[in-house]
């Protein structure tokens, strides 16, 4: 009887998962064909000229407006410009005229180069290839969310809940049509997480190597996640605490994977710029943008003071942060904890490009449910004796803490939403299991008495 029940459950969860994946694919295709979003609407030359004459935009913004509708944003346009510059001139530099720099890490630009080369070979429009590729990764992320949650608590229902939550989340439907880092970064990070789970489970060396390579590649797309590897080191340290040889082998494999992926970038930067640049040179901008508590001060005053002191962006930001904590600790502590966390998750990113409607309200409600439930789940996970759930919670907490050091915007909060969905699915199933177990034990005790 139990075997038959388990078989029915397995079939049911499979059907639900297939429905989720097919439904999400169709929804992605709809957004690909209809292409909604005000940022994807091409402005006419007359509109741009009128905005210029009225002083609403600058010459630089006017120039960008001629292109950004096609790629999704200013940054997306600059990424595509950079990729084509690499292809045509062999020069790696972001937002620069034929000059090399290390402003951004190579994970995403080189991916764009590969996609653009394929598009050129097939004589296709470059962004068409990017959108189709991102569509596959976006739907693939839903599958990975299912696999991660399923393996964390050994329950298909956890996977179904987690994948269902992420499949109904709005932001991927917007970003898969842009030439931005979000969709690839999230996919490869989730893939690395799933492979890590398999590697810990099986102890297979090739899986540890694969994890190191894929995780480091995701770092080369989104550097802020690099410290999350410390959670992995903590896990293998606990697993191999009585087997030093195995710990050294695993650590060595991870180091080899990291060197293969990150090493060439570091060597290139040292040769060209004669300095050690592990990731990128633009982190100072993020420090600077995140050093204005609750946007209380005018950034123009910041720029004037920075120029007067002769400091670069990072030096000035660190000075302001140190000064702020010394003179008004309560304000700055609130900003670097609750304030910035609120900024990360205050709304589903990109929703502001879409007109207010019932569907927009629905997506906002889904976002609120996922995020608020995740914070409740973080608290509950402290009392659940499941090391894998604790590891997922640790990953979310560490990402938020790391993000709070820099500029916090909903675009960066979006990155950790899949793991929030995983946590919600795992905690929900764990609670149900514990309640069912408690009811069963209560009935047994009643029958005995």
Secondary structure, DSSP 4 states (H G I P E B T S, - for coil): -HHHHHHHHHHHHHHHHHHHHHHHHHHHHHHHHH---GGGSPPPHHHHHHHHHTTSS-HHHHHHHHHHHHHSSHHHHHHHHHHHHHHHH----SSSSS----SS-HHHHHHHHHHHHHHHHTT--HHHHHHHHHHHHHHHHHHHHHHHHHHHHT-HHHHHHHHHHHHT-SHHHHHTTSSSSHHHHHHHHHHHHHHHHHHHHH--HHHHHHHHHHHHHHHTT-GGGGGGHHHHHHHHHHHTTT-HHHHHHHHHHHHHHHHHHHHHHHHHHHHHHSS--SS-S-HHHHHHHT-SGGG-S-HHHHHHHHHHHT--HHHHHHHHHHHHHHH-HHHHHHIIIIIHHHHHHSS-TTGGGS---HHHHHHHHHHHHHHHHHHHHHHHHTTS--HHHHHHHHHHHHHHHHHTTS---HHHHGGGHHHHHHHHHHHHHHHHHHHHHHHHHHHHHHHH-
